[in-house]
Amino acid sequence: MSVAAAFVGWLTAAAVTALWWFVHRALDMRMEAVARACHELRGPLAAAALGLELGWRGGALSSAQLHAIHSELGRARLALDDLANAPDGRMAPRQLEDVDLVALLADSVQAWGPTAETAGVELRLLCRGPMPPIWGDRLRLAQATGNLIANAIEHGGRQVAVRGRTHGAHARIEIIDDGPGLPAPLAEIMQRARRGRGARGRGLAIAAGIASVHGGRLAAWGAQGGGARLVLELPAARPST
């Protein structure tokens, strides 16, 4: 009888421990989803607000500025949709289409230009020839490039270059700055953010997740003369299915 009671007690303790772990894990995931949504709302809204303020000071907003602001507000709406519909952190594409990367990068640089100007950072766009369209979600890809540019403005030096080029069957987007470089390997920084142990890598983790669901990847390479060089590599070919 005592053995049976001990066994039942052990099973009960194991069940309570498992239940606690699952509840704790669910709460952690929900808190990370909220933190990610706040991160994604704060950046686009701040960029849009600065763009509107500088445009008002200049007396008018160009069509390029309006388009860039519209794109950033779309990113903010996407963050709210993710919080409501994808609390587990999935960065799945919503609307697939042929995305013009040159136009997308121009919008991203235009949108984050006021933020860079306020921070005393020179933000430049460099594209080497035409780039093939990417089959994907334009807002998701803008989400990735916006996070990488914002990260370079905040943590890089005084110069940030956004470069787009074709490399074989892939399109490459490179964000290069002249700052102190990454404080740790890219994988380690992103892992800390995913575990809720640091906000520094949250934008990088979001960009890496978006690259992954598009069949690409995010990598960190050494930049000439120091600094950081983040490379978003995406397949240029439209899938056959």
Secondary structure, DSSP 8 states (H G I E B T S, - for coil): -HHHHHHHHHHHHHHHHHHHHHHHHHHHHHHHHHHHHHHHHHHHHHHHHHHHHHHHHHT---HHHHHHHHHHHHHHHHHHHHHHH-TT-----SSEEEE-HHHHHHHHHHHHHHHHHHTT-EEEEEE-S----EEEEHHHHHHHHHHHHHHHHHHS-SEEEEEEEEETTEEEEEEEE-SS--SS-HHHHHHHHHTTS-STTHHHHHHHHHHHHTT-EEEEEE-TTSSEEEEEEEE-S----
